[in-house]
Amino acid sequence: MMWRDGDVLAVREVWGQSGRRCAELEVRIVSAPPGAAVLGAGEPCRAIAYESVTGLPEPGEWVRLEVSALARGLGTGGHGMVTARPGILPADPEPGGHLVKARYMPDQVMVTGVDEQNTPLHSRLSAPIDALTLAGAPVVIADLHSSLPAILAGLLRPDLDPALDPFPERFSPGAGPDAAAPPLRVAYVMTDGGALPLPYSRSVAGLQAAGVLVGTVSVGQSWGGDLEAVSIHNGLLAARLVLEADVIVVTQGPGNLGTDTPWGFSGVACGDAVNAAAALGGRPVACLRVSQADARLRHRGVSHHSITAYGRVAMAAADVVVPELPGALGTRIAEQAAALCGPRELGAAHRLVKVAVGGLYQALADMQQATGVRLSTMGRGLDQDEAAFLAAAAAGRHAARLVYEPAGRVPQD
């Protein structure tokens, strides 16, 4: 841990829902411990404050920061984090709730779980285990948080020909919660492999403000969703039974962690999510992590993260969605996906699903314009890594068809 004290110079941006907002601050460091080699007194930095942890600081306040990730220049957690406002004690929250997240950390968060005893929704999740089911609902599972808006673009524009889209108003600039109801009720379940606070995600805030998500569930140690759940299983059930989602999207929060080792990455949990969705009677849809531009060869074409998570961790079968891309990249992705869907020594064979990408680039561009959520993966935008976003949108397109087509029959492209 690396501690600094600072003065708040300005509030740069505030996003999210009241009571669970997140703020980005401009801070000037005023003191550092003896011997500090970086981030010394007088240096500026940007910092994050969570309303439900410290309240939202104002310009002129003194704040205490944790800056270790910032000092190391990490993309994951690359801000200072406001841990306290020494001159101000935030008011106690309303009583209620017994689920502790980020357990045994100094800033652990107490929340009310959707699955907690003596709460109004507990009865929906405490039925006999065989009665708790997703009833075939598609569950789209992706490695990166940046896939979420792209998956939604495909979900809400499933037609091959955008001119035939029956719901064009969903991508009208400025469309919001008062616009026509979305064609599909889509819920987001955030796991705890990346950022633990869901309010950190500007993408989720923008998507909810635009009305394309019916709600969010934070599971495991993650917190800050519309609903809180102890496990991925109860999170999926809450999305289906409480939020009444037609389709559920599962990713970790912002800040994927990797180590350039076969098993050392947070996205390995995608395989666990496939197993959970299948165990609950859902239809797992595996979104491949794809790139045409990543400088690291292990992530070119289909990333080794997807090959390991779906090929070795997921024991249940999933629909592995392959975007039909042109050229050598498309051939490579198709070959990698075909191998992933071959017979396995352990686990059921996956189902290979080819999806045409016609119209999806425009759907992605429209999503970006309508919601204000910038498509970005590892710092690359839509035009810098088009394949990454088309792969995610293709998974969304397939999931939409599973809902729209009778008995889950998917039309041939």
Secondary structure as GFF3:
##gff-version 3
##sequence-region A 1 413
A	DSSP	beta_strand	3	15	.	.	.	ID=ss1
A	DSSP	beta_strand	22	31	.	.	.	ID=ss2
A	DSSP	beta_strand	44	50	.	.	.	ID=ss3
A	DSSP	alpha_helix	51	54	.	.	.	ID=ss4
A	DSSP	beta_strand	62	66	.	.	.	ID=ss5
A	DSSP	alpha_helix	68	71	.	.	.	ID=ss6
A	DSSP	beta_strand	80	84	.	.	.	ID=ss7
A	DSSP	beta_strand	99	101	.	.	.	ID=ss8
A	DSSP	beta_strand	109	111	.	.	.	ID=ss9
A	DSSP	alpha_helix	122	125	.	.	.	ID=ss10
A	DSSP	three_ten_helix	129	131	.	.	.	ID=ss11
A	DSSP	beta_strand	138	141	.	.	.	ID=ss12
A	DSSP	alpha_helix	147	156	.	.	.	ID=ss13
A	DSSP	three_ten_helix	162	164	.	.	.	ID=ss14
A	DSSP	three_ten_helix	168	171	.	.	.	ID=ss15
A	DSSP	beta_strand	186	191	.	.	.	ID=ss16
A	DSSP	three_ten_helix	198	200	.	.	.	ID=ss17
A	DSSP	alpha_helix	202	209	.	.	.	ID=ss18
A	DSSP	beta_strand	215	219	.	.	.	ID=ss19
A	DSSP	beta_strand	227	229	.	.	.	ID=ss20
A	DSSP	alpha_helix	232	241	.	.	.	ID=ss21
A	DSSP	beta_strand	247	252	.	.	.	ID=ss22
A	DSSP	three_ten_helix	266	268	.	.	.	ID=ss23
A	DSSP	alpha_helix	269	279	.	.	.	ID=ss24
A	DSSP	beta_strand	283	287	.	.	.	ID=ss25
A	DSSP	beta_strand	290	291	.	.	.	ID=ss26
A	DSSP	three_ten_helix	297	299	.	.	.	ID=ss27
A	DSSP	beta_strand	301	302	.	.	.	ID=ss28
A	DSSP	alpha_helix	304	308	.	.	.	ID=ss29
A	DSSP	pi_helix	309	313	.	.	.	ID=ss30
A	DSSP	beta_strand	319	324	.	.	.	ID=ss31
A	DSSP	alpha_helix	327	340	.	.	.	ID=ss32
A	DSSP	beta_strand	351	356	.	.	.	ID=ss33
A	DSSP	alpha_helix	360	371	.	.	.	ID=ss34
A	DSSP	alpha_helix	386	404	.	.	.	ID=ss35
A	DSSP	three_ten_helix	406	408	.	.	.	ID=ss36
###
